[in-house]
Amino acid sequence: MVSIKSLTALELGKKIKKKEISVKEAVCASLAQIREIEDKVHAYVSVDREGALRRADEVQKEISTGRLQGPLAGVPAAIKDNICTKGIPTTCSSKMLENFVPGYSAQAIYNLEEAGVIVLGKTNMDEFAMGSTTETSAFGVTRNPWNIRHVPGGSSGGSCAAVSAEECFFALGSDTGGSIRQPSSYCGVTGLKPTYGTVSRYGLIAYGSSLDQIGPVAKDVSDCAAILETVASYDKKDSTSVLRESYDFTSALREDVKGMRIGIPADYLGKGLDNQVKEVVLKAADVLREKGAIVEEFDLKLVEYAVPAYYVIASAEASSNLSRFDGVKYGYRAPEYQGLHDMYKKSRSQGFGTEVKRRIMLGSFVLSSGYYDAYYLKALRTKALIKQAFDGAFQKYDVILGPTAPSAAPKLGENLGDPLKMYLGDIYTISVNLAGLPGISVPCGKNTQGMPIGVQFIGDCFEEKKIIRAAYSFEQSRTYEAPQMVRIEEKCP
């Protein structure tokens, strides 16, 4: 008998619709897995067991009456802890928001709940999404289900670890500079970052407003396409939301890349890339070539400037966005202080972690008088040039192929003490956010230590269907593999 937990989100949805599995059984399977292995992985910050079971009964009735007929009705999911959920704590994995319970849900959550998805809880993350390893969380590190001595990546490491460890059937994350795709690569799952403006940012606690985008994490490309179809929508509450002609992504799920032009940036295969990663990425290119795609290398300029431009822009926006956390209206307030300014200083010093304070200080510096032109404006010009470079590439290629990360998941603590080394872990993903492009990471192999490696497909703006088609075609050459986590009996806890 096939374990419920091993099903994809779409497979589970079909079985629920056919009455082969009840919604409560699906929720219980996830809760039992969480109870069994969460102390090893620590993917969640909070789990709403009672709420999930209560919601399961409600959704089951709506499925029975025919009101809920979508492909994800009754499917349990996890949500990154920087996406607001009404009545469920949303902490950004920070002491600053440790007791914050939103009075509203993000538009993406509203869309999921309208489709009948069950929210299990909130996943761990790097504090305020600032990090690449999920080690900067104020509530403890998340561990990689493939090897708990390794990081899961970040900042959506909790979401990716939860999917990989089968503690949920899919998850939502946020991607500011690769925060969905990089941990998906490390954890052996699929993660999709949509074109900027496709999914409403209403209810997403901001890090870098011009870069942030909500996206799905799941076991395969089909799930990601269906989830994106569910959460994507125009939202007048978000001034950056884009009204698209179509929100149909699942029609791209066909094994057909014949004649598709795929470019591999030579810059992505040079210095700094682990040889084992390079090998499996080039094998992925060979698979697509054998399926009829035209694959060739090309020069994509300005890649070396992406990381410094990104961290100047993201830190500048973070310093502005996080100025609202001052201990007055909400958030942590220092227990002892003398006067208003002392309260501000102590509340922010005690409420924020080291990495968050580092980026706030960097952002404040580059926005300050005398340095604004030298750093911030120069970074914005570089961002525009990077977008132009991609525009030129997409005149020739349908999809750009490359590694998701320069290596497989490092060990815990390996990069935490060296911020620059941690920042360079996003070197292949950052440009996508700077240019507002869609990207998807798909598992493509493992290194000699048995750790997963992902390949990244990048498309032009609003061309998600092309990357979904290419990723799906490649995925058909492989079988999804889960880590060897403990298998347990699926009963309600």
C-alpha positions in Angstrom: 0.0 0.0 0.0 1.3 3.5 -1.0 1.9 5.7 2.0 -0.3 8.8 2.1 2.7 11.0 2.8 4.5 9.8 -0.3 1.8 11.2 -2.6 2.2 14.5 -4.5 -0.3 17.2 -3.8 -2.2 16.6 -7.0 -2.2 12.8 -6.4 -3.6 13.3 -3.0 -6.2 15.8 -4.3 -7.4 13.2 -6.8 -7.7 10.4 -4.2 -9.7 12.8 -1.9 -12.0 13.6 -4.7 -12.5 9.9 -5.4 -13.2 9.3 -1.7 -10.2 6.9 -1.5 -8.7 9.1 1.3 -10.5 11.5 3.6 -9.3 15.0 4.3 -8.8 14.1 7.9 -6.7 11.1 7.1 -4.4 13.3 5.0 -4.1 15.9 7.8 -3.4 13.2 10.3 -0.7 11.7 8.1 1.1 15.1 8.1 0.6 15.7 11.8 1.9 12.2 12.7 5.0 12.8 10.6 5.5 16.2 12.2 5.2 14.7 15.7 7.6 11.9 14.8 10.5 13.8 13.2 10.1 17.5 13.9 12.6 17.3 16.8 15.2 16.1 14.2 14.4 18.6 11.4 12.8 21.6 13.1 11.0 22.7 9.9 8.1 24.4 11.8 8.0 27.4 14.1 4.3 26.6 15.0 1.8 23.9 14.2 -1.9 24.5 14.4 -3.1 20.9 15.1 -6.5 21.8 16.4 -7.2 24.3 13.6 -6.0 21.9 10.9 -8.3 19.1 12.1 -11.2 21.4 12.5 -10.7 22.8 9.0 -10.4 19.3 7.7 -14.0 18.5 8.7 -15.2 21.8 7.2 -13.4 21.1 3.9 -14.6 17.5 3.7 -18.2 18.8 3.9 -17.6 21.3 1.2 -16.1 18.7 -1.1 -19.1 16.4 -0.4 -21.6 19.1 -1.3 -19.6 19.9 -4.5 -18.6 23.5 -3.6 -14.9 22.6 -3.6 -13.9 20.8 -6.7 -10.4 22.1 -7.3 -7.3 19.9 -7.6 -5.9 21.0 -4.2 -9.1 20.7 -2.1 -8.3 19.0 1.2 -4.5 19.0 0.7 -2.5 20.0 3.8 0.2 22.7 3.3 2.8 24.6 5.3 3.3 28.4 5.1 6.6 30.4 5.5 6.4 32.4 8.7 6.7 35.8 7.0 3.3 35.3 5.3 0.4 36.6 7.4 -2.1 34.0 8.6 -5.2 35.2 10.5 -5.2 33.9 14.1 -1.9 32.0 13.7 1.4 33.6 14.9 3.5 35.2 12.2 6.9 35.8 13.6 9.4 36.1 10.7 11.4 33.8 13.0 12.4 36.9 15.0 12.2 37.8 18.6 10.9 41.2 17.4 7.6 39.6 16.3 7.6 36.6 18.7 4.0 37.3 19.9 2.5 38.8 16.7 -0.8 37.3 15.6 -2.2 38.9 12.5 -5.8 40.0 12.3 -5.9 39.2 8.6 -4.4 36.7 6.1 -2.2 37.4 3.1 -4.0 37.3 -0.3 -2.1 34.2 -1.2 -3.4 32.5 1.9 -6.9 33.6 1.2 -6.6 32.1 -2.4 -5.4 28.8 -0.9 -8.2 28.6 1.6 -10.8 29.4 -1.0 -9.4 26.4 -2.9 -9.8 24.2 0.2 -6.2 23.9 1.2 -5.5 23.1 4.9 -2.9 25.2 6.7 -0.9 23.0 9.0 1.4 25.7 10.5 4.2 28.1 9.9 7.7 27.1 8.8 11.0 28.3 10.1 13.1 30.7 8.2 16.1 33.0 8.4 15.1 36.0 10.5 13.1 38.4 8.3 14.2 36.3 5.3 17.8 37.5 5.7 20.1 34.6 5.2 20.8 31.6 3.0 20.9 28.7 5.5 18.0 29.1 8.0 20.5 29.4 10.8 19.7 33.1 11.6 16.2 32.1 13.0 15.6 33.3 16.6 14.0 29.9 17.3 16.7 27.5 16.4 18.2 26.1 13.1 16.4 23.9 10.7 18.2 20.8 9.5 18.4 19.2 6.1 16.3 16.0 6.0 18.9 14.4 3.7 21.6 14.8 6.4 20.7 16.6 9.6 24.3 17.8 9.9 23.8 20.0 6.9 21.7 23.2 6.3 18.5 23.1 4.3 19.3 26.5 2.6 17.4 29.6 3.1 15.6 31.7 3.7 12.7 29.4 3.0 14.6 26.5 4.5 11.8 25.4 6.8 9.3 25.2 3.9 11.7 23.2 1.7 12.7 20.9 4.6 9.0 20.3 5.5 8.2 19.2 1.9 11.3 17.1 1.7 10.7 15.4 5.0 7.0 14.8 4.0 5.7 16.9 6.9 3.3 18.5 4.4 2.3 18.0 0.8 3.5 21.4 -0.4 4.5 24.8 1.1 4.6 28.4 0.3 7.9 30.3 0.5 9.1 33.8 -0.4 12.0 34.5 -2.8 13.9 37.8 -2.6 17.3 36.6 -4.0 16.8 32.9 -4.4 15.1 32.0 -1.1 12.8 29.4 -2.7 15.1 28.0 -5.4 18.3 27.6 -3.4 16.8 25.6 -0.5 14.8 23.6 -2.9 18.1 22.6 -4.6 19.6 21.7 -1.2 16.6 19.7 0.0 15.9 17.8 -3.3 12.5 19.4 -4.0 11.0 21.7 -6.7 10.6 25.4 -6.0 9.2 28.1 -8.3 9.7 31.9 -8.2 7.1 33.6 -10.4 7.5 36.8 -12.3 7.5 39.8 -10.0 3.9 41.0 -9.5 2.2 37.6 -10.4 1.4 36.7 -6.7 0.1 39.5 -4.5 2.6 40.7 -1.8 -0.3 41.8 0.4 0.3 40.2 3.7 3.9 39.3 3.0 6.1 41.0 5.6 8.5 43.0 3.4 12.3 42.5 3.2 13.1 44.0 -0.2 9.9 45.3 -1.7 11.1 45.5 -5.3 12.4 41.9 -5.1 10.1 39.9 -2.8 7.8 37.3 -4.4 5.7 34.5 -3.0 6.0 31.1 -4.7 5.4 27.3 -4.2 7.6 24.5 -3.0 6.5 20.9 -3.8 7.7 17.5 -4.8 7.4 18.0 -8.6 6.8 20.5 -11.3 3.1 19.6 -11.8 2.3 20.5 -8.2 4.2 23.8 -8.5 2.2 24.7 -11.6 -1.1 23.9 -9.9 -0.2 25.8 -6.7 0.9 28.8 -8.7 -2.4 28.7 -10.6 -4.2 28.8 -7.3 -2.3 31.6 -5.5 -1.6 33.9 -8.5 -4.1 36.7 -8.9 -4.4 40.4 -9.5 -4.8 42.3 -6.2 -5.7 46.0 -6.0 -4.4 46.0 -2.4 -0.9 45.5 -3.8 0.4 48.4 -5.9 2.9 46.1 -7.6 0.4 43.4 -8.5 0.1 42.8 -12.3 -3.1 41.9 -14.1 -2.1 39.1 -16.4 -4.0 37.9 -19.4 -4.0 34.4 -18.2 -3.3 32.5 -15.0 -3.2 29.1 -16.7 0.1 27.4 -15.9 -0.9 23.7 -15.8 -1.5 23.6 -19.6 2.3 23.8 -20.0 2.7 20.4 -18.3 3.7 18.5 -21.5 6.8 16.6 -22.4 7.8 18.6 -25.4 11.0 20.6 -25.8 11.6 19.8 -29.5 13.0 22.9 -31.1 13.1 24.9 -27.8 16.1 27.1 -27.7 18.0 26.7 -24.3 21.0 28.8 -23.5 23.6 28.0 -20.8 25.6 31.1 -19.6 29.3 30.3 -19.7 29.7 32.6 -16.8 27.6 30.2 -14.7 30.0 27.3 -15.3 33.3 28.9 -14.4 35.2 29.7 -11.2 33.4 29.0 -7.9 31.1 26.2 -9.2 31.6 22.8 -7.6 32.7 20.2 -10.2 30.0 17.8 -9.2 27.3 20.4 -9.6 28.7 21.3 -13.0 28.7 17.6 -14.1 25.0 17.0 -13.2 23.9 20.3 -14.7 25.6 19.5 -18.0 24.0 16.0 -17.9 20.6 17.7 -17.5 21.4 19.8 -20.6 22.3 16.5 -22.5 18.9 15.1 -21.5 17.1 18.1 -23.0 19.3 18.0 -26.1 18.3 14.3 -26.6 14.7 15.3 -26.3 15.0 17.7 -29.2 16.0 21.0 -27.6 18.7 23.2 -29.1 21.2 23.7 -26.2 24.2 25.9 -26.4 26.5 28.1 -24.2 26.5 31.9 -24.5 28.0 34.9 -22.7 25.7 36.6 -20.2 27.5 39.7 -19.1 27.4 41.5 -15.7 26.9 38.3 -13.6 29.8 39.3 -11.4 28.1 42.5 -10.4 24.8 40.9 -9.4 25.7 40.0 -5.8 27.0 43.5 -4.8 24.1 45.2 -6.6 21.6 42.9 -4.9 22.9 43.4 -1.4 23.0 47.2 -1.7 19.5 47.4 -3.0 18.0 44.7 -0.7 19.7 46.1 2.4 18.6 49.7 1.5 15.0 48.5 1.2 15.3 46.4 4.3 16.5 49.4 6.4 13.4 51.3 5.3 10.9 48.4 5.7 12.2 47.4 9.1 12.1 51.0 10.5 8.5 50.3 11.5 9.6 47.9 14.2 10.3 50.4 16.9 8.6 48.9 20.0 5.7 51.3 19.9 2.6 49.9 18.0 3.7 46.2 17.8 6.7 44.0 18.1 9.2 43.6 20.9 9.7 46.4 23.5 12.7 46.4 25.8 11.6 45.9 29.4 13.8 48.7 30.7 14.6 52.0 29.1 14.9 55.7 29.9 13.0 57.9 27.4 11.7 57.4 23.9 15.0 57.3 22.0 16.4 54.8 24.6 13.4 52.6 24.1 13.9 52.7 20.3 17.5 51.8 20.6 17.2 49.0 23.2 14.0 47.5 21.6 15.7 47.2 18.1 19.1 46.1 19.6 17.5 43.3 21.6 14.7 42.4 19.2 16.7 42.0 16.0 19.4 39.3 15.4 23.0 39.9 14.2 22.4 39.4 10.4 19.3 41.6 10.4 21.2 44.4 12.2 24.1 44.0 9.8 21.8 44.5 6.8 19.9 47.4 8.4 23.2 49.2 9.0 24.5 48.5 5.5 21.2 49.8 4.1 21.2 52.9 6.2 24.8 53.6 5.2 24.2 53.3 1.4 21.2 55.6 1.7 23.0 58.2 3.7 24.0 61.6 2.5 27.3 61.4 0.6 27.0 57.7 -0.2 23.5 57.5 -1.9 25.0 58.3 -5.4 28.1 56.3 -4.9 26.4 53.1 -3.9 22.6 53.0 -4.1 22.1 54.8 -7.4 25.0 52.9 -8.9 23.4 49.6 -7.8 20.1 50.6 -9.5 21.9 51.4 -12.7 23.6 48.0 -12.5 20.2 46.4 -11.9 18.9 48.0 -15.2 21.9 46.8 -17.1 21.4 43.2 -15.8 17.8 43.4 -17.0 19.0 44.5 -20.4 21.5 41.6 -20.6 18.6 39.2 -19.9 16.4 40.9 -22.5 19.2 40.4 -25.1 19.5 36.7 -24.1 15.8 36.1 -24.4 15.8 37.4 -28.0 17.8 34.3 -28.9 16.7 31.8 -26.2 13.4 30.5 -24.9 14.9 29.4 -21.6 18.2 29.8 -19.7 19.6 26.8 -18.0 22.2 26.7 -15.2 23.0 25.6 -11.6 20.7 26.7 -8.8 23.5 26.9 -6.3 27.4 26.7 -6.6 27.4 23.6 -4.4 25.3 21.1 -2.5 24.2 22.0 1.0 27.1 22.9 3.3 27.3 21.7 6.9 25.7 23.6 9.7 27.9 26.5 10.9 30.2 26.3 7.9 29.1 29.6 6.3 27.4 31.4 9.3 30.6 33.0 10.5 31.5 34.3 7.0 28.7 36.5 5.7 30.4 37.0 2.3 30.7 33.3 1.7 27.0 32.9 2.6 26.0 35.8 0.3 27.9 34.1 -2.6 25.6 31.0 -2.2 22.9 33.0 -4.0 25.1 34.0 -7.0 23.1 32.1 -9.6 19.6 33.1 -8.3 20.0 36.8 -7.4 19.9 38.1 -11.0 16.5 36.6 -11.5 15.1 38.8 -8.8 16.9 41.9 -9.9 15.4 41.5 -13.4 11.9 40.4 -12.1 12.1 37.1 -14.0 10.5 33.7 -13.2 12.8 30.8 -12.3 12.3 27.2 -11.2 14.7 24.7 -9.5 14.3 21.0 -10.1 16.3 18.1 -8.6 18.9 16.8 -11.1 21.2 14.6 -9.1 23.3 14.1 -6.0 26.9 14.6 -5.1 29.2 11.8 -3.7 28.0 12.5 -0.2 24.4 11.8 -1.3 23.2 15.4 -1.0 20.8 16.7 -3.7 21.7 19.1 -6.5 19.2 21.3 -8.4 19.2 22.7 -11.9 17.6 26.1 -12.6 15.4 27.1 -15.5 15.0 30.9 -16.0 12.4 32.5 -18.3 11.6 35.9 -19.6 9.0 38.0 -17.8 5.5 36.3 -17.7 6.9 33.3 -19.5 6.4 30.8 -16.6 4.8 28.3 -19.1 8.1 28.0 -21.0 10.2 27.2 -17.9 7.4 24.8 -16.6 7.4 23.0 -19.9 11.2 22.7 -20.0 11.4 21.6 -16.3 8.5 19.1 -16.7 10.2 17.6 -19.7 13.5 17.2 -17.9 11.7 15.8 -14.8 10.2 13.0 -16.8 13.7 11.5 -17.1 14.0 11.1 -13.4 12.0 9.6 -10.4 11.4 11.7 -7.4 13.5 10.5 -4.4 12.7 11.3 -0.8 15.3 11.2 2.0 15.5 8.2 4.2 13.5 9.7 7.1 11.6 7.5 9.6 8.4 5.9 8.2 5.7 5.8 10.8 2.1 4.7 11.1 -0.3 7.4 9.9 -2.6 8.0 12.8 -4.0 11.1 14.4 -1.7 12.4 17.1 
